[in-house]
Amino acid sequence: MIFNLARPYRRPLFVILVAMIVETLTGLTAPWPLKVVIDDIAAPTRQSNWPTLAVLAALAVVLITIVDGVASYVDNYYTEGVGQRVANDLRMRLYDHLECLSFSYYDTHQTGALLSTITDDVATVQDFISTSTLSIVIDSMTIVGMLGLMFWLNWRFSLFVLLITPVLLFCVTRFRQAVKKTTREVRQRESEIVSVVQTGLESIRTVQVLDARDIEIARLNEASRATVRAALNARRVKSLLSPSIDLVVAGCTAVVLWRGASLVVAGAMTVGALVVFLAYLAKFFKPVQDLAKMTNTIAQTNVALERIESILDIEISVQERADAREPEPFEGAINFEHVAFSYSPNAPVLRDVTFSVKPGQFVGVVGPTGSGKSTIGSLIPRFYDPTDGRILIDGVDIRELTLRGIRRQIGFVLQDTVLFRGSVRDNIAYGRHRASDVDIVEAARLANAHDFIMNMPGGYSAQIGERGVTLSGGQRQRIGIARAFIRNAPILILDEPTASLDSEAERSVFEGLERLAAARTVIMIAHRLNTLRHADAILVLDKGTIAERGTHEDLLASKGIYASLYATQTGVELAWHAH
């Protein structure tokens, strides 16, 4: 996967490769000026032209250092650039994929774990490309180059070094699986910390109202302690690797030093050659050690890639057909034909639901909790697909149309309007990104939001806190209605838009909703039945089926489920007023 991600950046990769080759060559030539000084200048039988050799050796040291520095700068800078760009590509690919996943995926996955993957796991891959890949390539090239020179200097010593290498590889292999396993556990525990913190901070008002701070702290403490235990276990495994390698390297160096000294005394090897060989030996085992220690980094990167791929491999459950076409402007006719739906195989939510809505009609959907009311509203824009049956808009199966084309022509006002950190203007324009200021103000007026907006410091430029916490429920809903106004969609879905409002806020919101609903097809999911008195038709759901249908007056006269629900609600209201 790493190579596929880096493939678009061939040019900088070529520059990096050239710089790495130069850097490797400078590393290989670095000990040779010292050999010249020892064997040709400092030796008792030094050559007559030694001053020239000394100057050349000194200049070679400086030149090698300069070339190495330039090459090091180039490969570090370009490698960091490739790493950053790959991370950006991966981050955007992940986020785009997550944005396309259906609601059913988010029903069963923690947001904190997804955030951890987008931030921490992508950062791990970036670090690997920016630093570890560079080290692996240079170390590998250095090992190959040094082996060649070492065989040229003394093939017996080099053969001994090669025989030691499998011992090092054994040590690396021995720990690799253990390191990967412990690293994966650490990442899982860290994701749990993110999830706990995110949940606690998003629910901070509930936490403080219920004085549940101790509960949240205990949850974080438990997750944090589990992370500490996992991290210490991982460190224990990793810490055994380096001493094992160091011991093998020390033994090899000791043998070469002992045997090399005897060869120098016997005249079979020069002091300079022994010094260069020992320098190569030290440098040879350093990249081998680095590659061995890279096991931890590679394990972390593998775990990060596994978590990233686990998301990218998830198939989008609401698939758009290859031949899907852009819809014509909707007139607003909606037909459910024998629609069934379930979130899980053993728990059906809707069973054989069939109904029709004419363009411009106002249809209410009511029923007990869990009867499938909101599911109907989610199926029309294809947030989910039915498990059986089909849904048509203007006589066309919605699966034949593009997702964006469908959703662009449907407006929503939900029970809890979600606002984003930013200005009031930006939040209204979220319904249509290129809306003009004139359109924004007009939409706010129609939604009964203009007056309270103008009373805010800054007016339409006033900043809204995260999730709109600085506004009341009624104010948030009216901005949500303004957002729907500016979208100007022919189909409107209202999902209990006044369920959490008091009577005064409800009146103000409903004035805006009545203007919004005019000349549009409206599906309103409602808990308060009084809000449906003027609906063209009302569907009463019970256990996933349409148990009753008709106008408000017809359903009251039938004395069925709707009449029972209405009597319960009005009875509660009467009792409340009497109290």
N, C-alpha and C positions, 0 to 999 in steps of 0.2 A: 504493500500500500504506500510506503514511503516513496518508492521510485515513481509510482503513478502520480503522486502529489507533486513531486519535484520536476516531472517531465516537461511542463510548460516553460521551465526556466533553463533551457539548454545552454544559452549563451553565457550567462553568469556561471553556470556549472563548468563550462569549458575553461573560463578564466580561473576559476577556483582550482581546477585540475592542474593547469599549468603552474600556478603559484605553489601548489602542493609539491609538484615534482621538483621545482627549484628549491623549495624549503628542505626537501629530503636530500637533495644533492649537497646543499650547504652543510647539512648535519653530518653527511658522510665524509666531507672533506675537512671538517673542522679540526680533527686530531693531527692531520698530516704536517702542518707547520711545526708542531711540537716534535714530531719524529725527525724532521730536518735539523732542528736545533740540537737534539740529543745525539743523533748519529753522525751528522756532518759538521757540526760546529763545536759542540761541547766535548766530542770524543778526543782522546790524545792524538789521534792521527787525523786531525781536522784538515780540511782542504784549504788550499792557499787563498781561494776566493771567498772565504767565510764571511767577510764584511758584506759582500753583495748578497750572499745567501741569507744573512741575518736580516738585512733590509727587506728582501723579498718575503721572508717568513712573516715579518712584522706587518708588511702591507697586506699579505694574504689574510692574516687574522682580521684586520680592519675591513677588508673588502668582503670577506665571507660574512662578517657580522652585518654589514650594510645590506648586502643582497638578501640575507636571511630576514632582516627586519622588514624590508620592502615586501618580500614574498609573504611574510607572516601578516603584515597589515592588509594586503590585498585579499588573502584567503579568509581572514577573519571578517573583514568588512562585507565581502560579497556573500560569505556563508551566512552571516547574520541577516543580510537582506533577503536571501532565499528563504531562510527559516521564518522570518516575519511574514513574507508573502504567502508561504505555504500555510502558516497558521491562520492568516486572514481568509484564505480560500476555504480551509477546513471549517473554520468558525461559521462562515456564511453558508456553506453547504449544509452544515448541521442545523443551523437556525432555520434555513429555508425548508429543510425536510421536516423539522418539528412543526413549523407553521402549517404544513400540508397534512399532518396527521389528524385523524378524526378525533372527535370528543371521546370516543371509546378508549383511546390510548391514554388520555389524561385522566380518565376515570379510575385507572388502575396503576398509575405511576406517580412517584413523588416528584414535585417540581424541583426540590432541592438537589436531588440526584442528577437531574438534567442540567441544572445550573453548574454543578460540579464538573460535569463532563465538558460543557462548553468552555469553561474557564480553566480549570486545573488540568484536565486531560489534554486539551489542545495546547496548553502551555508546556506540558511535558514533551509532546511531540515537537514543538518548536525548539525547545532546549536541545533535544536530541539532534535535530537537523543542524542547529546553529553551532553546537559545540562538539557533541559526541561523534557525529559523522566525520567532522574534520579530523578529530583525533584518531578515529579508527582507520581512515584512509592513510594518513601520514604515518601512523605506527606500522601499518601493514607494509607500506612501501619501504619504510626504514628497515624493517626486519629483513626483507628480501635483499635490499642493497647491502646491508651489513653482513649477511651470511656470505654473499659473494666475496666481499673483501676479506672477511675472516678466513674463508677457505684458501684464498690466495696467500694470506700471511702464514697460516699454519693449519693445514687440513685436519691434523689429528685433534687439535683443540676444538676446532669447529665441529668435528664429528661428535666429540664428547658433549658439546653444547646442544647439538641436535638430539642426542639421546636423552638429555635432561628435559627437553621441551615437552614430550608426552606426559611427564610427571606433572608439569604445570597444568597441562590441558586436563589431566585427570582431576586435579584439585578444582579447576574451574567447573567442569562438568558435574562434579560431585555436589557442588553447592548451587548450581543453576536453578534446578527445580524448586529447591527449598526457598531460595531467594524470591523466585517468581510467586510462589504460593503466599509467602508472608507479605510481599508487596501488594498483591491483590487484596488481601485482608485489610491492610492499612488503608487503601483507597476506598474500600467499602465503608470502613468506619468513618473516614473523613467525610464521605457523602452523607452519612447519617447526621453528623454534626451540622452540616449545611442545612439539611432538612429541618432539624430541630430548631435552629436559630431562625430560619426563614419563617416557620410556622409561628414561633413565639412573637417575632417582631410584627408580622402581618396581623396578628390577633392581639396586639398590645393593649388595646382598649378593653377587650373582653377579659384579658388577664388581670388588668388593674381593677376593673369593676368587681370581679369575683374574688379579688385578693388571692390569685392563684400563682403569685410570683414564685413561691416555694416549689410548686409543682413543676413549673417550667425550668427552674434552676436545677431541680433534681433530674429532670430529663436530660438536660445538657450535661450535667455532671456524669450521669451514667454513660452517655455516648462518648464524652471526652475521656473518661477513664478507660473505656473499651479501646479507644484509639491509642491511648498511651500504652496499654498492654500489648496491642498489636505492633506498635512501632518498636517497643523494646524487644519483642520477640524477633522482629525483622532485623534489628540492629545486632542482636546476639548472633544470628546466623551469618550476617554479612561480616561481622568482626572476626570470624574464624578464618576467613579466606586470606586476608592480607598476611598475617603471621605465617601461614602455611607456605605461601609463595616466597616470602622473604627468607625463610629457612632454606628452601631449595636453592634460591639464588646465591645465598651466602656460601653454601657448600660448594657450588659450582665455581664461584670466584676463588675460593680458597684452594681448590685443586689446581686451577689454572695458574695461580700465583706461585704455588709451591713448585709445580712442574716447570713453569716458565723460568723461574730463578735458576734452576739447575741447568736449563738449556742455555741461558745467558752465560753462566760460568763455564760451560763446556764449549762456548763459542758457536753453538748451533743456531743461535738467535740473537739479534741485536737488542740492546736495551730499548731503543726507539720502537722497534717492532713489537716488543712485549708491552710497552706503554700504550701503543696504538691499539693492540689487541685487547688489553684490559679496558681501554676507553670504549671500544666497540662492545665489549662484553657487558659493561655497565649500561651502555645505551641500548644494547640488544634486549636485555632483560627488563629495562624500564618500559619500552612499548609492550613487551609481553605482559608485564605486570599491569600496565594501564589497560590493555585489552582484557585481562582477567578481571580487573576491578570494574571494567565496563559492564560486567554481568548484571550488576545492580541497576545501572542506567537502562540497559537493554530490557531487563525484566520490567522496570517501571514503564518503559515505552510500549512494550508488548501489552501490558495490562491496559494502558491508556488507549491503545489502538483497538483492543478487544471491546472496551466500553463504547468507543466511538462507533465501531462497526456494528455493535449490537443495536444501536439506534438507526444507523443508515440502512441496515438490513431489514428493518421493519417495513413491511409492505403497507402502503396507504390503503386503508380499508375502503374508503370512498374513492374509487378509481374513476378517472375521467377517460372515456373511450377515446381511442385514437382518432375516430372520425367524428368526435363531438363538434357541434357547430355553435356559433354565437346565436343566441335567440333574437328574434325580432322583438320590438318593444311589446311588453306584456299588456294584454287587455285586462287580465286579472281573474280569468276563470280557473278554478282549482278543482280537480277530481281525485279522490282517493278510491281506488278500485281493489277491494278485498285485501287491504294492507294488513300485514302482520309484522310484528317487530319484537325482538328480545335482546337484552344486553348480554345474556348468557343463555345457553341452550335450554336449561331447565327452569328458566324464569321468564315466560312470555309476558310482555307488557301490553301489546296490542294484538287483538285477534279479529281477523276478518272485518276490518273497518272500511266502510264504504259511505261516501257522502260527496255532494257537489256544492260548490260555491260559485255563484254567478258573478261576473265582473261588477264591481261597485257594491257588493253586498257586505253587510256587517254580521259576522257569524261569531257567536260566543261558544266557548268550550268550557264545560264545568264538570265537576265530579269529585268524589272523595280523594283524599291524599293517596297517591300511588296508583291512580286509575289510568294514567297515561296521558294526561292533558298536555304537559310540556313536551312530551315526546312527539306529539302531532306537530307542534310548532318547530321542532328540530328537524323533522323529516322533510318539510317543504323546501328549505334551502340546502338540503343534502348534507347536514352536519352528520347524519347517519343515513344509511340506506336501509329500506325495509327488507326483512328476511323473506317476505313473500308479498305478492301483489305489486301494484305500481301506482305512481303518482303522476298526474298530468297537469300541466299548466297550459291553458289555451289549446287543449287537445293534444299536446306533445309530451311524450314521456320525458321527464326531467333528466333521465340518464342519457338522453340523446344530445343534451346541451352542455356547454362548458360550465364548470363550477363558478367561475368568476362572472360569466354572463348571467347566471341565475341570481347570484347573491347581489350583483350590482343593481338588480331591479326589485329587491326586497328590503324594506325598512324594518327596524326593530326598536321597540322600547321594552326593556326588560324590567323585572321587579327591582333590581338594584343596578342602576346605570353606573358603569365603570368609567371614571374620568382619569385622565393621565396628568402627570406633573407637567405644567406648562400654563399658558394663558387661557382665559375663557375663550378667546377668539380661536385659538388652535384646537380646543376641544370641540367646539361647534363645527369647525371646518373638517374635523376628522371624518365626518360623513361624506364630504366631497372636497378633496385636497386642494383643488384650485379655486375654491369659492372666493368671491370678492367680498370686501368689507360690507358692501351694500346688501349682498345676499345674506351674509351672516347676521346683520342687524335685523333684516326683515324676518328671518327665520326665528330669531329670538323674540321679536314682537309677537309673532303668531303663536309662539309657545308660552306666552305670558312670562318670559324671562328677562325682557329688556329692562324693566324698572329696577329689579333687584341687582341686575348686573351694573347699571349705571350708579347705583348707590355704593358699590364696592370701590375701594381705593384703586384707581387706575382703570375702572370700567372694564372694557373688553380686553385690556392688557393686563388685568389683575391676574396674579399667579394663583393657581389652584394647587393645593397640597396633594401629595400622593394619594391616589384613589379617591380624590375629592373630599377628603375628611374635613376640610375647612368650610364645607357647605352643608346645609341641612338636606334631609332626604328629599323634600319637595323641590328644593333648588336644583339638586342633582337630576331629578326626573325631568324638570323643565328644560335643562340643558340637553338631556337625552332626547327630548321631543324636538328641540331645535335642530339637533343633529339629524334626526329623521326627516324633518322638514326640508333641510338643505339637500338631503339625498334625493328627495322628490321621486320616490319609488312608487310604482303602481300597486304593489302589494305591501301590506303592513301587518306585522305580527306583534301583538301586544301580549306580553307574558306577565300577568298580574302586576301591571305598572303602578297600581296604587295600594298594593297589599300592606305596605309598611308605613303608610302615611296617615296623619290625623285628618279629621274631617275638613278643616280649613285648607290644608295643603292639597287634599284630594280634590276639592272644588276647583282650585286654581289649575291643578294639573289636568283635570278633565276638560276644562275650557280649551286648553291647548290641544288635547287629544281629539276633541270634537272637530276642531278646525283641521287637524292633521288627517282625520279619517274621511273627510269629505271627498267624494269622487274617487275613493280608493277601495280596493278589496281589503277587508280587515278581518283577520282571525284574532280574536281576543280570548286568551286563557284567563279565567277570572276565578277568584275565590269569593269576592263580594258580589252576590247575585244582583244587588240593586244596580250595579253598573251595567247590567245587560238588559234593562227594562225595554230599551228601544232597539234591541238587536233584531235583524231580519229573521234570524233563526238561531236556536241554541241547541248544541249537541251535549247530551248528558252521558258521560262515560262512567261505566261501572265494571271493574275487573277486566279492563282492556277492551270492552266492547261498547258500542253505542246502544245504551239501554233506552234512551228517549230522545226525541227531537221535536222541535216546534218553537213557537214564539213564547215569550214570557207568560202571556195570558193563557195560552193553550196548555202549557206545562203545569201551571198552577191549577187549572181546571181538571187536569188528569189525576191529580193527587198521588203522584208517583214519587220517585226519588227527588226530582227537582223541587216539588212542593214541600217535601219533608225537609230538605236542606234550607229552603227559603224560610219555612216556619221556624226552624231552629235559629237561624240568623236574626230574623226580626224579633223573635222572642227574647234573645239575648240582648238585643238593642233596647227593647221595651223595659226589660228588667233593669238594665243599666240606668236608663233615664229615670225610672221610678225610684231607683236607689239614690 
